[in-house]
Amino acid sequence: MTAKATYQFAGKTILITGGAGDIGKATAHRFAANGAGVVLLDLNEAKMADVAEELKEYNVPVATFSCDVTAADDVAKAFSGAVQQLGQIHYVFNNAGYQGVFAKTDEYPEDDFQKVININVVGVFHVLKAAAQHLRDAGGGAIVNTASYAGVVSPPNMLAYGASKFAVIGMTQTAAKDLAPYGIRVNSLSPALIGPGFMWTRQTELQAAVGSQYFDANPKVVEQQMIDSVPMRRLGSLEEVANGVAFLMSEEASYITGFNLEITGGQ
Ligand SMILES: NC(=O)c1ccc[n+]([C@@H]2O[C@H](COP(=O)([O-])OP(=O)(O)OC[C@H]3O[C@@H](n4cnc5c(N)ncnc54)[C@H](O)[C@@H]3O)[C@@H](O)[C@H]2O)c1
């Protein structure tokens, strides 16, 4: 994968959580292609090492940290390690997330509800707080939190995920107000139906398996049902999501904060 360069981020550094996943990796390529140093944080060390290896083609500084965003100590250690290795961080892409199981509300499992909230809300809070402290002390910067279109219009069978992403959009709005005096912009991103990728495959298979009135029992038919709900009649690409992150972090967005950018093909 080689990303095109448009916005210029030379001399800047971006920290990306969920950096081993599909959207994190595409965004790492986008920023590295535009000259930024990249710090990856993820639970999945093997996949993160693969992404770091791929980024060598751009000749920018890259660091990786094994980090569970649900543990505040892990997040603090990763931030201080990142600063030691790469110096000041300018952008934080708060992106690690978990989709949860797919189940009707009357059957949604308690333990998974807690897990989704822990990763997508408490984890996002830990990273947001650490980013706010670092960027405040550094004199400013930009944060993008990955929400989802499920945080705008919640889909069936995704009770915890929808709730968690509504929370991400809410935290973005408060943080944007709190951090504006420090020169820190905070925005969120709400993709929907992005693929190919792990979450796309997983959601079509699991929506089919639930056996609800909303989707067919065949995942291939579910794919088509979902694409038919998109005015542009296609999936969005990982690169199109990364483009949204680049815009929100860039100087071109210098008066934009507290905004939720929907990347949905018109849904
Ligand atoms: N792909 C989509 O269609 C889509 C649509 C809307 C929103 N999103 C959101 O985008 C973000 C990235 O999703 P993706 O599609 O790249 O999925 P992905 O599963 O490929 O990547 C998610 C990454 O987060 C990491 N992660 C999970 N829990 C973690 C934890 N506790 N600490 C650290 N890392 C952890 C995983 O190891 C994984 O590498 C998520 O927040 C997701 O909810 C994705």
The ligand as a MOL file (V3000), in Angstrom:
LIG
                    3D

  0  0  0     0  0            999 V3000
M  V30 BEGIN CTAB
M  V30 COUNTS 44 48 0 0 0
M  V30 BEGIN ATOM
M  V30 1 N -14.2610 -0.2230 9.5190 0
M  V30 2 C -15.4380 0.3340 9.6220 0
M  V30 3 O -16.3540 0.0870 8.8160 0
M  V30 4 C -15.7300 1.3280 10.7030 0
M  V30 5 C -16.8900 2.1300 10.5880 0
M  V30 6 C -17.1410 3.0450 11.5900 0
M  V30 7 C -16.2690 3.1820 12.6570 0
M  V30 8 N -15.1650 2.3850 12.7390 0 CHG=1
M  V30 9 C -14.2770 2.5760 13.8900 0
M  V30 10 O -12.9660 2.7660 13.3980 0
M  V30 11 C -12.0170 2.3750 14.3800 0
M  V30 12 C -10.9880 1.4560 13.7300 0
M  V30 13 O -11.6720 0.3340 13.1910 0
M  V30 14 P -11.0560 -0.6260 12.0790 0
M  V30 15 O -12.0690 -0.7710 11.0120 0
M  V30 16 O -9.6870 -0.2150 11.7380 0 CHG=-1
M  V30 17 O -11.0760 -1.9950 12.8960 0
M  V30 18 P -9.9170 -3.0190 13.2390 0
M  V30 19 O -10.5490 -4.0840 14.0680 0
M  V30 20 O -9.1920 -3.3850 11.9900 0
M  V30 21 O -8.9290 -2.1340 14.1500 0
M  V30 22 C -9.1800 -1.8380 15.4870 0
M  V30 23 C -7.8470 -1.9160 16.2260 0
M  V30 24 O -8.0670 -1.5210 17.6010 0
M  V30 25 C -7.2590 -2.3630 18.4020 0
M  V30 26 N -7.7810 -2.4220 19.7710 0
M  V30 27 C -8.9390 -2.9770 20.1900 0
M  V30 28 N -9.0430 -2.8840 21.5090 0
M  V30 29 C -7.9290 -2.2420 21.9470 0
M  V30 30 C -7.4540 -1.8490 23.2220 0
M  V30 31 N -8.1540 -2.1040 24.3410 0
M  V30 32 N -6.2900 -1.1880 23.3010 0
M  V30 33 C -5.5590 -0.9390 22.1770 0
M  V30 34 N -5.9430 -1.3070 20.9480 0
M  V30 35 C -7.1220 -1.9500 20.8330 0
M  V30 36 C -7.3040 -3.7220 17.7150 0
M  V30 37 O -6.2260 -4.5700 18.1240 0
M  V30 38 C -7.2620 -3.3330 16.2440 0
M  V30 39 O -5.9430 -3.3220 15.7430 0
M  V30 40 C -12.8220 1.7360 15.5020 0
M  V30 41 O -12.9970 2.6840 16.5480 0
M  V30 42 C -14.1440 1.4190 14.8550 0
M  V30 43 O -15.1890 1.3550 15.7770 0
M  V30 44 C -14.8710 1.4610 11.7810 0
M  V30 END ATOM
M  V30 BEGIN BOND
M  V30 1 1 1 2
M  V30 2 2 2 3
M  V30 3 1 2 4
M  V30 4 1 4 5
M  V30 5 2 4 44
M  V30 6 2 5 6
M  V30 7 1 6 7
M  V30 8 2 7 8
M  V30 9 1 8 9
M  V30 10 1 8 44
M  V30 11 1 9 10
M  V30 12 1 9 42
M  V30 13 1 10 11
M  V30 14 1 11 12
M  V30 15 1 11 40
M  V30 16 1 12 13
M  V30 17 1 13 14
M  V30 18 2 14 15
M  V30 19 1 14 16
M  V30 20 1 14 17
M  V30 21 1 17 18
M  V30 22 2 18 19
M  V30 23 1 18 20
M  V30 24 1 18 21
M  V30 25 1 21 22
M  V30 26 1 22 23
M  V30 27 1 23 24
M  V30 28 1 23 38
M  V30 29 1 24 25
M  V30 30 1 25 26
M  V30 31 1 25 36
M  V30 32 1 26 27
M  V30 33 1 26 35
M  V30 34 2 27 28
M  V30 35 1 28 29
M  V30 36 1 29 30
M  V30 37 2 29 35
M  V30 38 1 30 31
M  V30 39 2 30 32
M  V30 40 1 32 33
M  V30 41 2 33 34
M  V30 42 1 34 35
M  V30 43 1 36 37
M  V30 44 1 36 38
M  V30 45 1 38 39
M  V30 46 1 40 41
M  V30 47 1 40 42
M  V30 48 1 42 43
M  V30 END BOND
M  V30 END CTAB
M  END
